């Protein structure tokens, strides 16, 4: 019998959707980068609003990401 992890890893393309779902459960925006966005990131809010943004990741002294600062380039439909 396969474990849940084995089933998830069999179709790795679903990781994007799992991350999006978890971000929304926590009340956070979801960021993803796609080739067609010329190096910018897509920011999706739990409300469904989508933006094209540039981001700056702030790290703590141990090298862990602690904050994402984004600058909205334009709203996506």
Secondary structure, 3 states (H helix, E strand, C coil): CCCHHHHHHHCHHHHHHHHHHHHHHCCCCEEECCHHHCCCEEEECCCCCEEEEEEEEEECCCCCEEEEEEEEEEEEC
